[in-house]
């Protein structure tokens, strides 16, 4: 079962169990999947990597919104956003630890023969593809800068 099918199945189960938070966020993901498939750039197909990008983006937006709501003292909205993000995280691969990220970036740097900050674009291109969904883009960028400096 691919990720798109898992999302659809999750919506059905959430509707049956009357889990409105899960239903709402999975419907939102499904909406973005449909928009992607009908955008004309995908020829009606979507890969698990594309779905992961969508879920990652929504999880990041939800976490940012939760932070804003918490800072404004809106506990009700904060808890709702956190609950939605936790549902999204179920579909994402486990995030890499700092040590794992360091090892992965070192391997990519060695594979590409990168030696200075001039090679950052090349390293980031490969790292972004290989580590998609496993690590936040900012963390990858910071680690590449740290190791190339």
N, C-alpha and C positions, 0 to 999 in steps of 0.2 A: 504494500500500500504506500503510495507516494504521499508527500506532505499535503497536497491539495485534497486528496481523498480523506486524509486524516482530519483535516479541518472540517470538511463536509460531514464526516461521521461525528465529530465533536459537537457540531451544531445540533444534529439530531438527538444525541444523547443529552445535551444541555436542555433542549426543549422538553424531552420526556421527563427529566428530573426537575424541571422548572428552575434551573440555575440561570437566572437572568444575567448575571455578570459574565459568565462563560459564554452564554448565547450571544450577548451583545458584542463582545470583543471578537469572537470567532466570525460573526457576521461581518464585522468591519474588515477583518482579514480577507474574507471571501470577496467582499466588494472590491478591494484593491487587486485581488487576483483576477477578477473579471475585467476590471479596467485595464490591467496589464495585457490580458489576452486579446482585448478588442482595440488596443491602441494602434495596431497596424505595424508596430516594430517587431512583434513576436510571432507573427504568422499564426496566431491562435494557439500557440503552444507555450507552456510555462514549465520550467525545470524546478527541481527542489531548491537549487541555488537561488533562483529568482524568488521563490516563496520565502526562503530564509532571509533574503534582503528585506522583503516586505515586513516580515515579523520582527526582525531586528530594528527596523526603522520605527515601527509602531511601539515597540518596547522602550526604545530610547525616548520617544516623544512622551510616552506615558510616565516614565520616570522623571523627566524634566517637569511635566505638569504637576506631578505629585510633590516635587520639591517646592514649586511655586505655591501650591495650595497650602502646604505645611507652613511656609513662611508667612502666609496671609492668615493663618489661624483657621483655615477651613478644613477641619478634621474630617467631615463627612465626605467631601470631594477627594481629600487625600487618601482616605481608606479605599474609596471606590477605584481610584487610579492604581493604587498598590495592588489591589485584588486583580485588576485587569492585567497588569504587568506580570503577576505571578502565573496567570493562565498562559500568557504568551511565552514565558520562559520554559514552560513544559515542552514546547515545540522546538526550542533552540538547543543546539548541542551544548554540552557543558563548557563553560568558559575556562580558558587556560589560566594557570597560575602564572605568577611573574617569572618563576624559574623556567617553566615550560615555554613561555613566550620568548624569553632570552635565548633558550636553546634553539627554538624554531627560527628566530631571526638570524642567529649566528650561522645556522645551516644554510639559509637562503643567501646570506652575504658570501659565504665560502663558495657556494655553488655558482654564483654569478661573478665571483672574482672582484667584488666591490672593495674599494679601499679608502674612499674619501666621501665627503659630503656631495661631491659632484655626481656620485652614483646613487644618490638617495631616490631619485625618481624611478630608476630601474628596479631598485630593491623594493620600494613601496608597491610598484605595480605587481610584482610577483607575490609579495607578502600579502597584499590585499586579496588576491585570488586564493592563495593557499590557506589563509587564516580566516576567511569569510565566515562569520557566525561564531567563530571560536574565540575571538578577541575583539575588543572595541578598536575602531580605527585610530582614535587618539592614542591609545596605549601602544599600538603597533608603531605609529609614527614616532612617538617619544622614544621607544626602544630602539628603532632604527637610527634616530639622531644620536642617541647615547652611544651606540656601538660603532657608528661611523666616525664620531668625533675624536 
